[in-house]
Amino acid sequence: LQGGHKWGTADYYFSGFSNIWGWATWRRFWKNYDPMLTKYSEQDVAIHLPKIFNDIFLQEIWLEIFRKIKSNKIDTWDYQLQFLTFFENGLCVTPNVNLISNIGFRADATHTNNPNHHAHHANLPTGEVTNIIHPLFFLPEKEADYFFLKKEFYLEEKWKKFKKNQLPRRRLKRWIRNLFK
């Protein structure tokens, strides 16, 4: 899901984001899986998300996802896995070529029943890794994670709107409007 970008010189890179489009994990990690995130409070999450993300929109988005999980408003399992990756300082091995193609975007699917919602994830061409070249360092490729999250959560649009609202004339209009409320 990197749009053809290759990160580093190896066949894979380490990510702080557990992308679930074709994945595996260790039993020790799965033993800590908590579908209701009972181990975490909203206050804990709010304190620690800024340590994970510099982007305020990502902090807000993940805090809102956390709230929805806690209140049973999201029918999912993967966000909980992601919180575990975040808060256990986990790393995920992510290949530099796409190895799977999700063909399950259709009306009778469980979670991907709207083909337009995540169309950029559907039916992607696959590649192959034959002779594995390992990364030199065991560090997350933050730029790759942000590349994915920026696309997934429409961050460019959010930042454009935010910056537009910070223009002096817009701030003046809001101030004047508030005077007459």
N, C-alpha and C positions, 0 to 999 in steps of 0.2 A: 504493500500500500504506500510505497514511496514514489510512485510515478516514474519509475526508471532511474531514480537517483541511487548512486552507489556511495556508501559511507565508509571511508577508509580504503585500505588496500587489500583487506581480507575478504573471504567469501561470506562472512557474516560480521555483525557488530553486536554490541551489548546495548540493550535498551532498558530504560526504567519503566517502560510501558508494556504491559502484557497483552499484546494483540491476540485475540482469540480466533483468528482466521487460520486454523490449522495449528494446533498447539499440543504440547505435552508438558508435564511437570513431574517433580519428584514427590514421593509419598510424604516426606517430611513437611513439604509445603502444603500439600492437600490436607494434612492432619490439622493445620491451623485455620483452615477455611471456616468462616463464620458467616452464614447467609444473612443474619440480621445485624451483623457488626456490633454485637453486644459488648465487646471489649472497648469500644470507642464511644466517647461522648461528642456532642456537637462542638463543645468548647475545645476539646483536644484536637479535633479535626481542624477547626478554625485557626488554632495556634500553629499547627504543623504544616498546613498546606502552603503557606508562604515560604517555608524552607524547601519545598519541593518545586514550586513554580514561582517565577518572577512575575509572570503575567497575571494581573489582577482579575482578568476575565476567567482565566483557568481556575484561579482560586475560588471565585464565586460559583462557577459551573460545577466544580467537584463538591463544594459544600452543599449546593442544591441537590446534587445526585445523592449525597450522603443522607440528607433530610428525607428525600423521597424513598430511599431504601428503608430507613428507620420507620417510616409511616406506611410501609407496604404499598406505595404508589407506583413502584416499578416492578414489573415481573421479569426479573433477570437473575443471573448468577455471576456474570462476568465482572460487573462493577465491584462486587465484593472481592473478587480475586485481585482486581486492580488496587483496591485499598490495601489489601494485604501486601502486595508488591511495594506500594508506596511506603507503608509504615514499617515494613521489615527490611527496608533498603534492598529490595530484591532487584536482580538483573535478569533480563530475558535475552536469549540468543535469537537474533533476527537475521535471516539470510538476506544477502544483498540482491538476490533474484527472487521473484515470486515463485513459490513451489506449489501453490494450491490455487484452484479456481472455484469460487463459490457459485454453484449453479442453483442454489435454493431460494432465489428471489422470485417468489410467485404467490398468488392469492391464498393458497392453502398452507403456506409456511407458518411456523409458530411465531417468529419475531421479525422476519424479513418479508412480510406479506405486501409491502408497498415497494414495488420495484424502483420507483423514483426516489424514495427516501435515501437509500444508500447505493444508488446506481453506480457510483464510482468504485464500488467494491465488487460488483457482479461480473462474472465471466471474464476475469482478467487473464491475459496470456501467461503461461507458465514458462519457467526456465529450468535449468538443471545445474546441479553442483556435482562435479565429478572428482576432482582432486582438491580436498579442503585445505585452504590456506587460513590459518588462525590469526586473529588480531594480536598485535604486539602487547597491548595493554588491556587490562580487565576493568575498563571504565565505561560508563554509559555514554552513548553518543547523543548528547542533549539536543543537538541541532536536528537530528533525525526525528527525535520524539516531538520536538516543537513543530517540525514540518508536518507530521501526521496530525497532531492535535489542532494545529492552525486550520487545516482543511476540515477536519472532523467537526469542529465546533465553530466554524465560520468566524475566526478571530479577526481577520483583516477587515471584514465588514463592521464588526463591533468596534474596532479601534477607529475606523473612519468616522463612524457615527459619533463616537465619543469626542474625537478631535473637532469635528464640525460643531458640536454643541459647546465647545470651549471657546469658540471664536468670540471676540469682544462684542460684536453686534448682537449675537444670540444671547449672550449673558445679559446685555443691557435690556433686551426685549423681555427676558424672563424677570428681571428685576422690576421693570415697569409694570408688567402684568401682575406681579405679586403685590405691588402697591395698591392695586384696585380690587383685590380679592377681599 
